[in-house]
Amino acid sequence: MGSTEKDPKKSSSSDMPALKRNRVTLYHTKLALRHPATIMGIVLLAFFALMILAPVVSLLLSSVQTSYGDEFRTGGAGGSFTTYYLERVFGSGISPIMFWHPLVNTLGLGVVTITGALLIGVPVAFLLARSDLPGRKWFSTALIVPYMIPAWTFALAWRTIFKNRKVAGSVGWLESLGFTPPDWLAYGPVPIAIIFILHLVPFVILLVTNAIANIPEDLDESARIFGATPRLRALKIYLPLLRPSTISAATLIVAKVIGEFGVAYVLGTPVQFNVLSTTLYQSLNTQQSGPAAVIALVMVTIGAISLWIDFTFVRNMKRFTTVSGKGMSKKMQRLGSLKPFAFAFACLMFLVSVVVPLGVLVSSTIMRTPGDFSFDNLTAMYWLGHNLPFANFKDGVLLNSATWKAMKNTLLFVAAASIGSGVLGMMVGYVSVRSPWRWLGTTLRTITFTPYLVPGIAFASAYISMFAVPRGPLPALYGTAWILIFAMMMDEMPFASRSGVSAMMQLGKDPEEAGQVLGASWWKRMATIVLPIQRSALASAILLPFISGVQGLSLVMVLATPGTQLMTTMSMNLIDSGYDQAANAVTVVICALALVGTWAARKLFKADLSSGMGS
C-alpha cells in the first residue's frame, strides 16, 4: 500500500497563495474601514435598515401574525402565525367589498388614466418639442403646473362645481344655477379618471418631451423625401422610437394611481366607490391592522411589478437609442394651417387644468352662497371674518389659530424632513462615489429606492406597524412629530439619494485629494471643499422634497393626530365636516406654497421639476 501522507514542503507551498490572498484581503479591509466614507456608509446602512427595511418587514409580518386583541378571532396567541387575515381579505364573505372590488376599481382607473394621459400628453409633448407652436417656451412651463399642485385640488374644484344635495347634502355651483348633475358625473369613477388624466398629463409631457426632441431629424426628413405622409411618419418613426418612454410613463402612472388617496377619498367615498388606498385607510381607521397589512402588501406588490416592468423592459431597450456622439439637427415642424388649432388646444389645456381648478377654489372662498356670482354675495369672511357658520371653525382661515398651528407644523415638520433627506442623500452619494467598498454604495442606493415601490398610505401603515409600540430602546412614536418627520424623510430618499449620487459623481476626487495632500483632515475637507462646492446641489435636494412634502396627503393622512395636524390633513378634516369654503381656502394656501416653492427652486438653484421625474 502506498503512503497517503502529503509532502510537507508541497503542502506549505500550495497554501501560500491562499494565505497571501487572505493577508491582502485583510489589509484592504483594514484600509477600507479606516476610510471615513466606509464608516459613514456602515452607519447609514444601519439607519436605513431601521427606518426603511424594518417597517416594510414589520408590515409583511403583520399580515401573517395575530394582532393583540384578535386572539379570539384567529384562535392563536398574539404574535403567533395565522392565515386568518389572508383568508379574510381574499376569500371571506366581505372580501369583495374589502378587496376585490377596490382592486378592480384601482386597476380600471389605471388603464383609463394611462390611455387618456398618453393620448393627450404625447401630442402635446410633440407640439412643445418639435413644432413651431406659438408661445412654445411659455407653454413648456405652464402645462406642467398641474403636476406641481396636489391632485386632490382638482377633486375639490370638481366637487364645488358638480356636487348635488342628493349625495352631498348641499348644492354645488351647477345645481344652484338650476342644473342638477347626475351622480355619475358628480362622483365616482368618471370624475376621478378625468382628474387623474389632467394631473398626470404633465407627467407624460415631462417623460416624453426629451425623447421626442432627441429623435434625429434625418429620419423624418428621409421619410418625407420618399413621400411618407405625416400620419405614416408618426406611426413608423416617432411612435416606435417613443416606445421606451411611453411604456415608462404607463408603468409609473400605475404606481401613482395606486398610491393616490385624496382624489378617490373626496369623490369616491360619498358613493361607496372604493379603491385600494381608501379601503386601506378605512381598515386602519377601524383598527383592522391585519387586513390593512394584507391590502398594503398587495399595493406594494403591484407598484413593484410596474417598476420592474419599467426597469426590465424599458431601460435595457438599447435598440431604441437615437442619440450618439455626433451632432444632430433639430428642425421644427411647421404646423401651417393647423397652427391656430394647435395653439387653441394648448390654451384649452392650460384653461382646463390650471385656470379653472384654481379659479374655482379661489372663487368659492369669497362666496357666501355657492354659485351666486352677484357682487352682493362676495365676502372675505372665510379668510378674515369671525363667528363663521361652522361649529368647530369660528374664525377665518387667516385668523384661525388652528390654521397657524397646522401651518407651523407643516413648515417645521416638512423642513426638518427635507433637510434630513437632502443631507442624507448627499451622504449616500459621497459613500457611493468615495467608499472603497462599491457594494456598500450599491446597497445604500437600493435600500433608499425602496420607498418609491411603496405607495404613500401603505408606507404610512408600515410605519404604524413598526413604531406604534416601543421597539427596544425606541419608544412608541405614533402620535408624535417624529413619526411624521421620519416617514416624510424616508419617503423622499429615492429622489434625494439619486440627486446626491449625481452631484458627487460630477465633483470628482481631485479637489478633495488636493486638500488631503496639503494635510487637511477629513472634516476640514468636507467643510471647506465638498460642502461649498455642493451647496447648490444640496439646496436643490432640500427644496424639491420640501415642495413635495408641503402638498403630500397620502403619507400623512393616517400618521397625523390632532396634536400633529398638518395643512393637508386639516383640509381633509374640514371637508369631512362639510366646511367647504374653509377647506378650499386652506387648499389655496397649500397650492400657493407649492407654486412659490417651485418657482424659487427654478430661479434660485436652477432646479427643474423634471430632474426628479422618472428616475
N, C-alpha and C positions, 0 to 999 in steps of 0.2 A: 504493500500500500504506500502511495506517495504522500509525502507530507503536505498538509493543508495550511501550514503556517506561512504568513506573508513575510517577505523580506523587510526588515525594519527600515532599511535605507529607502526602499521603493515606497513604502507606506508614508514615510516622512516627506519624501519628495512629492508624492501625489497630493498630500494635504496642503502643501504650501500655497498653491493658487487660491484655494478656498479660504485659507487663513488670511492671505493678503487681501482678498476681496472683503472679508469681514472687517479687517482693520481700516480699509479705505472707506467702507460704508460707515463705520463708527466715526471716523474722522469727519466725513462730510455731514453726518448727523449732528455732531458737536458744533461744527461751523454754522449749520442752519439754525440750530437752537440759540446760537449767540446773536443771530441777525434780528434786529427789532421787528422787522416785518413778519418773521415767523412767530415770534412771541405774540404780536398783535393778532395774527391770524388764528392762533390757538384760542386766545381769549374770545375773539369774535365767534369762532366755531361753537364754543360752549354757550355763549349768549344766544345765538340764533337757534341752537338746538333747543334751548329752553323756551324761547319766545315764538318760534315758528313750528318746529317739528313736534315738540311736545304737545301743544294744543291740538294739532291735527291727529296725532296718535291717540290723544285722550278722547277726541271725537269718535275715532274708529272704535275704541274700546267701549264707549258709552252706548254704541248701537248693539253690543252683544253682552253687556254686563247689566245685571239687575240694579236699577237705581234704588237708593234708600227711600222707602215709602211704597215701593212696588213689590215688596216681598210676597204679599198675598196673591197678587195677580200672576206673578211669574212662578210661584212655588219654590223659589230659591232664596238664599240669604243675600243680603245686599253685597254687591260686588261680584257675585258668582256669575258664571257663564249662563246665558239664556238666548233662545231664539224667539222669545216672545215678541220683541219689538219688530223683528223682521217679519214675523207672521202677521202682526197687527197692521203693518204698513202695506205689505204686498198681498196678503191673502185673507184678510178678515172681512167681515160684512161692511165695515166702514172704509175699507181701503180704496174703493172707487172715489169716495168723496175726499179722503185724506191724501191720496197719492195719484191714482191712475188718471182721473180727470184733470187735475192740475198738471200732470206730466204731459198729457196730450195738448192741453191749452198752451203750455210753455213751448213745446216743440212746434205747434202750429203757428204761434206768433213768430217763432224764429224763422220759419220758412217764408212766411209772408213778409217779414221785415227784410230778410235777405233779398228777396225778389224785388220789392219796391225800392229799397235803398240802392241796389245795383242799377236798376232800370233808370233811376233818376241821377244817381251820383256819377256813373261813368260818362254819360253825355255831358254833364256839367263839367266834369274834370277835363274832358277833351276841349270844351269851349275855353276853359281857363288856361290850358297848357299849349294848345296848338292852333288857336283861331285868332282872328282879328276882332274879337268881341269888344265893343266899346266899353271902356271902364274896366278892362280885364284885371288890372292890378288891384283896383278897389274891391271888385267882387271876390278876388282871391282871399282877401281878409274877411269881407263882410259875410260871405256864405259859410264860413266856419264858426261864426259867432254862436249858432245854436248848440254846438258841441261844448262851448265854454260855459254854458249855463246849465243848471240842473234839469234833467229830463222831466221831473215832476212839475217844473214850472209850466210846461206845456199842458200838463194834465189839469192844473189849477185854472189856467186860462180857458181850456175847453169846458171844464165844469162850470165856470162862471157864465159862459155863453149858452150852453146846451142843457144844463140840468133842468129837471122838471119837478114840480111839487109831489108828483105821484111817488117818486122814489126818494128824492132828497128832502122832501118836506118844505122846500122853499123854491122860489121861482128863479130861473135864470134870465138872462137878457132876452132871449128869443121868446120865452113864454110871457114875459112882461110886455112884449110888443104884440102879443096876440097869436103867436105860433107856438104850439106845444110840440117839442121834439119827441119823436118816438124813443122808447127806452133803448133800442139797439143803437141809436145814434148818440144818445147821451152817455151811455155806459157800456161796458163790456168790451168784446174783442175788437170791434171796428175802430172806436176811437183810440184804444191802446195801440193797435197796429199802426194807425196813422201817425200817432205821436212818436212811436219808436222809429218810424221811417224818417220823419222830419228831423229827429235828433241825431240819427246815425248817417244820414246822407253826407254831412260834413266829414264823418269818419271815413267814408268811402272816398270822398274827394281827396283827403289827405294821403290816403294809401295809394291811390291810383294816379294822381296827377304827375308825380315824378316818373312813374313807369311810362306814361304817355309821352312825356317830354323827352325821354331817353330813347324812344323808337327812332332809328335813323331815317332821315328824310329820303335818302336814296331808295329805300324800299318802296315807299309810297310813290316817289317820282317815277320809278321804273314801271310800276303797275299803271300809273296814269298814262305813260307813253304808249303802253300796249293797249290802251283803250278801256281799262277797267273803270267801271262806274264807282261813284263814292260808296254805294251800298256794298259792292263787291270788295272794294279795298278794305272797308270796315270789317267784313266777315272773314276775309282771307289773310289780312295783315295785322290789323290792330287787335281784334279780339283774341286770336291765338297767342300773340305776344303779351297780352294783358292777363292771360290765364293765371299765372302765379299770383299777381297782386289781387285779382278778383277772388280767387279761392281763399287767399289770406284774409281779405276783408270779410268774406262769408263766414269763415270759421271763427274769426274774432267777434263778429256780430252775435253769433250763437252764445258765446261766453258772456257777452254784455247783456243780452236779453235775459239769460238765466239769472244773472245777478241783480237786475234792476227791480227794485222793490216799490218805489214811490208811485210810479205811474199805475201799476196794477192795483196798488192799495187804494188810490184815490178813485179810480174809475172802474175797478173790478169788484171791490168789496160790496158796494151797495146792491149789486145784482147777483151776488154769490158766484162771480166769475173768478176763480182762484187759479193762481199759477204756483209753481214750486216755492217761490220766495214768500208769497203771502201765506201759504199753508204752513210753511216752516215757522213764520212769525206767530201764527195762531197756535201752533203746537208749543212754542216756547212760552207764550202768554198764558196758556192753560196748564203749565207745569208738566208737560209731557216731554221730558228731556230725552227719553229713549227713542220714541218715534221721530222727534226732531233731529236726533243724531243720524238716523237712517236716511231721512229726507235730505239732510245736508250732505251726506256722503254720496247720494245719487247726483246732487248738483255738482259736487266736486268731480265726480267721475265723468259727467257729460262735458264739463269745462275742460278737463284734462284730455279727453278724447278729441275735442275740437282743436285744441292747441297742438296735440300730437299730429293731427292731420296737417295743420299749418306747417309745423317744422319738417315733417317727413316728406310730404308731397309737394311742398312749395319751395322751401329754402334750398332743396337739392336739385331743382329743375335747371341744371346748367345749360340745357339745350335752348332755353329761352333767353340766354344772355345776349344783350344787344349793345352793351357799352364796352368799348375796347379802349386801348390807349390812343387811338387815332382821333383826329379832330372830327367833329360831326356837326353838320349843318342842321339848323332847326328852322325851317321855313314855315311861317304861319299860314294856315289855310284861310283863304279868303271866303267869307260867308256869302258875299254877293247879295242877292235878293233876300236871303234868309237872315241877314244881319238884324233887321228890325224885330223879327220874331224871336231870334236868339236873345237879343237884349231884353225884350219884353218877358221872356221866360225867366231870365236871371233876376230881373226886377221882381217878378211874381214870387220866385223862391225866397228872396230876401223879405218880401212883404209878409208872406205866409209863415215863415219860420222864425222871423225876428220881430218885425214891427207889430204884427197883430198880437202875438202872445204877450210881449212886454207891454204893449199899449193897453191891452185888455186888463192886465194885472194892475197897472198904474191907475187906469180909469176907475176900476172897481173900488179902489181905496178912497176915492173922493166923491162917491155917490151915496146918499142916504138910502135911496130906494134903487135896487139893481135894475138896470135897463132904462131908467128915466134920465134922458140926456138933456133935460131942461137946465137952464142956468140956476134956477132956484134950488135944484136938487144937489148942487155941488157943495161939498163941505170938506173941511180939513180936520174934522173931529177925530177921525180914526188915526190920524197922525199926532195931533196936538191937543185933542179935547179931553174932557173929564166926564165922569158919570156916563160912560158908554152903556148901551143897552145889552151888555154882556155880563152875566153873573160873576164870572171869575176873571174878568179883564176890563176893569173900570176906566183905565186911563189909556190915552192914545199911545201908539207904538213908540213914538219918540220920547214920551213922558213916563212910560210904564217901567217900574223898577224891574219887573220880570224880563223885559226886553234887554235892559242894560246888563242884567246878570247873565242872561244867555249869551249876549254879545261878548261880555268879558270872558266867560267860559270858553266860547268858541275861539276867540283870538288867542287866549292863553294856552288852551289845550292843543289847538292846531299848530300854533307857533312852536310849542315845545316838541310836538311830534315831527314837524317839518325840519326843525334844526337837528333833531336827533337822527332822522332818516338821512338828511343831507350829509352830516358828519360821518355817520356810519357807512354811507355809500362811498365817500371818498376813502375811508379806511379800507373798505373791501377792494376798491380799485388799487390802493397802494400795496396791499398784500398780494393781489393777483399779479401785479407787474414786478414787484421787488423781491418777494419771498423766493428763496432757492427751491422750496418745495412747490412745484407747479400744481400738484394735486390739491394743495391747500386752497389756492385761489379758485380752482375749478369747483371744489366742493362748496366754497362760500357762495360762488355765483349761482350754483344750482339751488342751494337752500334758500337764498334770498329771492329767487324767482318763484318759489313755491306759492306765495300768496296770490300771484297772478292766476293760478289754477283754481283758486278757491273764491267763489262769489262772496261779496262782502257780508251778507247776512249769515252765510254758512261759516265764514271765518269768525264772525262775532259769536256764533253759537259754540265754536270750538274754544274760544276764549272763556266763555261761561263754563263750559265743561271742564276746562283746565284750572281756572282761577276763582271759581265760585266758592271753593273751600280752601283751607290752608294746605300748602304743599311744602313740607319740610320747613325750612326757615322762612319761606314766603308766607305772609298772612293772606287771608281771603281778600281779593282785590275788587270783587264785584261791588258796585255802589260807590267806588272811589274814582277820583280823577285818573289814577294811574292805569286802570284797565283801559280807559279810553285812549290815553296817550300812547300806551304800548301798542294797542291794536292799530291805531292810525299810523304809528311809526312803522310797524311791520308791514302794513298794507301798502305803504309807499316804497318799500325796499326794492321791488323789481325795477322801478324806474331809477331810484337813487343809486343802486349798485351798478347798473349799466352806465349811468352817467358818470360815476366815479371811475370805472374801468376805462371808459373812453377818454376822460380827461387825463388820467395818469399815463396812458399809453402815448398820448400826444406830448407829454412832458419830456420823456426820455430820461436817461440816467446821468447825462453829462453835468448838469448844474449841481446835482447832489454829490456826485463824485468829486467835483472840483472843491466843494466845501469840505469834504472829508479829507482831501489831500492837504488842505490848509489847516487841518486839525480841529474843525468844528465838530462838536458832538452831535449825536442824532437829534436830540431835542433842539439844538441850535439850528441844525439844517432844516428841520421841519418848520421852525418858527420864522426863519429868515429867508428861506429859499422856496420850499414846497408850498406852504400856505399863501404867501404873497402872489406867487405865480398862478395858483389855482383859485384865487379869490373870486374871480368872475364865475368860474365853473361851480364853485361851492355855493355862491349866492343863487345861481340858477337852480341848482339841485335842491335848494331850500324853498325858493319862492314857488316853483311849479307844484310841488306837493302841498304847499300852503293853499294854493288856489283850489286844488282838488279836494283838500280836507274841509275847506270852508263850506263847500256845496255838497259834501258827502252825506248820504242819508242811510243807505242800506247797512253800512257797517255799524253806525252808532245807534240805530233805532232800538235795538234790543239791549244795548250796553248802557245807555244814558238812564239816569234816575232823576227824580225831582230835584235832587241836590246838585246834579251834574248836567242840567239841561243845556242843550246847545240850540243855536238858531234854527237848524233844520228840524230837530225833534220838537221844538216849540211850535213851529209852523204846522207840523202834523197833528199835534195835540189841539191846536186851535181849530183845525179842520174837523177833528173828531167832535169838538164841542159845538160845531156849527157857526163859529165866528169867522165867516168867510172874509170879510173886509180886513180884519186884523191879520188873518193868516196870509192873505195876499200881500199885505204891507210888509210883513216880515220877510216874505219871499222876495219882494222887490229889493229889500236891503241886502239879502244874500246874493242876488244877481249882480247888484252894484259892486259888492265886494269882489266877486269873481271876475267881473269885467275889468275893474280898475286894476286888480292884481295881474291879470293877463296883459293889460296894456303896459304896466310897469315892468313886467318880465321882458317884454319885447323891447321897450325903449331903453331901460337901464342896463340890462345884461345881454341884450341881443338873443334872448331865449325865445325859441319858437315852440308853439304848442306841438307842432309836428315832430319835434325832436324826441318826444316820448311816445310817439304813435307806432304801433306795430312792431315795437322792438321786443 
